[in-house]
Amino acid sequence: MAKTKPTRILVDACCFLVYVTGQVQDVRAARQLLEHIQDGEIQLVESPAILAEVPPKHESDNASGGGKRLLIRGLLESEGVEYVDLTTAVARKAGDYMVSYGLNSMDAIHLATAVLGNVDALVTLNTQDFPMGQSVEGVLVLSPEDFLRRFFARGSQPALDFEHNSVAD
């Protein structure tokens, strides 16, 4: 049987950082997103700005958080990630989204990147600022939970290849 085309998504930094910090209410969905990326079921599409939002280390990291942050950074710098450069077209569209949706500049850049990168969904935990549940120029804006419900059946939780410490689900 032919392998289906992977779902293309842009993941907002908050979804990666919740995995690092282990916030109980959101870590399971963040971990499942990482599984699907690792398994090749999701094509991760990002703006290079994500590298500034998820630095390789942070003063607030404990030993576990710092290790997870490095793992996320390794994922973001892997060959499997497709980057959409911050071009004039992305900046113009981001400016439009700042006005029409009241987004801050970084969130607007991510939404513009998602639209111009032809992704299926922008996945974020920032439910107060983004137009959640809406389609913006063909890109669904969803929480990790809603994305997983819509695109993937719930299943088992195998260990992530890049994960050394188990995350409490």
C-alpha positions in Angstrom: 0.0 0.0 0.0 1.3 3.5 -0.9 2.3 5.7 2.0 -0.1 8.6 2.5 1.2 12.1 2.1 2.2 13.5 5.5 0.1 16.2 7.1 2.0 19.6 6.8 1.8 21.7 10.0 3.5 24.7 11.5 3.9 24.2 15.3 4.0 27.4 17.4 6.9 27.6 19.9 4.5 27.3 22.9 3.8 23.7 21.9 7.5 22.8 22.0 8.1 24.7 25.2 5.3 22.9 27.0 7.1 19.7 26.3 10.3 21.2 27.8 8.5 22.5 30.9 6.2 19.5 31.3 3.0 21.4 31.9 0.8 18.5 32.8 -2.4 19.6 31.0 -0.7 20.0 27.6 2.4 17.8 27.6 0.6 14.7 26.3 -0.6 16.3 23.1 2.8 18.0 22.6 4.5 14.6 23.0 2.0 13.0 20.5 2.8 15.8 18.0 6.5 14.9 18.3 5.8 11.2 17.8 3.9 11.9 14.6 6.7 14.2 13.4 9.3 11.5 14.2 7.2 8.8 12.4 7.1 10.9 9.3 3.3 11.3 9.4 3.7 15.1 9.9 5.9 17.3 7.8 7.1 20.1 10.1 7.1 23.5 8.3 8.6 26.4 10.2 9.8 30.0 10.0 13.5 30.4 11.0 12.1 32.7 13.7 11.3 29.5 15.7 15.0 29.1 16.4 15.0 32.4 18.3 11.9 31.4 20.2 13.2 28.0 21.2 16.8 28.7 22.1 19.1 25.7 22.9 19.3 26.7 26.5 17.6 29.0 29.0 18.4 30.2 32.5 15.2 28.8 33.9 15.9 25.2 32.6 16.5 22.5 35.2 18.5 19.5 34.1 15.5 17.7 32.6 14.2 20.8 30.8 17.6 21.7 29.4 18.0 18.3 28.0 14.5 18.4 26.4 15.2 21.8 25.0 18.3 20.5 23.3 16.3 17.6 21.9 13.7 20.0 20.5 16.4 22.2 19.1 18.0 19.1 17.4 14.6 18.3 15.9 14.2 21.9 14.7 17.6 21.8 13.1 17.1 18.3 11.5 16.9 17.8 7.7 13.2 16.8 8.0 12.1 20.3 8.8 11.1 22.6 5.9 11.9 26.2 6.5 10.0 29.0 4.8 12.4 32.0 4.7 11.3 35.3 6.1 10.8 37.1 2.8 9.2 40.4 2.0 6.0 38.5 1.1 5.9 36.8 4.5 6.5 40.1 6.2 3.8 41.9 4.3 1.3 39.1 5.0 2.3 39.2 8.7 1.6 42.9 8.8 -1.8 42.3 7.4 -2.5 39.6 10.1 -1.3 42.0 12.8 -4.1 44.4 11.7 -6.8 41.9 10.9 -6.3 39.5 13.9 -4.5 41.7 16.4 -1.5 39.3 16.5 1.9 40.3 17.8 4.7 40.3 15.2 6.0 36.8 16.0 2.6 35.2 15.9 1.7 37.0 12.7 5.0 35.8 11.1 4.1 32.2 12.1 0.6 32.5 10.6 1.9 34.1 7.4 4.6 31.4 7.2 1.9 28.7 7.6 -0.2 30.3 4.8 2.6 30.8 2.4 4.1 27.4 3.3 0.9 25.7 2.3 0.4 23.9 5.5 -2.7 22.1 6.6 -2.7 23.5 10.1 -1.0 25.9 12.4 -0.9 24.2 15.9 -0.7 26.5 18.9 -1.6 26.7 22.6 -2.0 30.4 22.3 -5.8 30.3 22.3 -6.3 33.9 23.4 -4.5 35.5 20.4 -5.0 33.2 17.4 -8.3 32.8 15.6 -8.7 29.2 17.0 -10.8 26.8 15.0 -10.9 29.0 12.0 -9.4 28.6 8.6 -7.1 31.4 7.5 -6.5 31.3 3.8 -6.9 27.5 3.9 -4.8 26.9 7.1 -6.7 25.6 10.1 -5.7 27.1 13.4 -6.0 24.4 16.1 -4.8 23.5 19.5 -2.6 20.3 19.7 -5.6 18.4 21.1 -8.0 19.5 18.4 -5.4 18.9 15.7 -4.8 15.3 17.0 -8.5 14.6 17.2 -9.1 15.9 13.7 -6.0 14.3 11.9 -5.0 11.3 14.0 -6.6 8.5 16.0 -5.5 8.3 19.6 -3.1 5.4 20.2 -0.3 4.0 22.2 2.6 6.1 23.3 5.9 4.5 22.1 9.1 6.0 23.3 10.5 8.9 21.2 13.8 8.1 19.6 15.2 11.4 20.8 13.7 11.2 24.2 16.0 10.0 27.1 13.8 10.8 30.1 10.2 9.6 30.2 7.5 12.3 30.3 4.6 11.7 32.7 1.4 11.5 30.7 
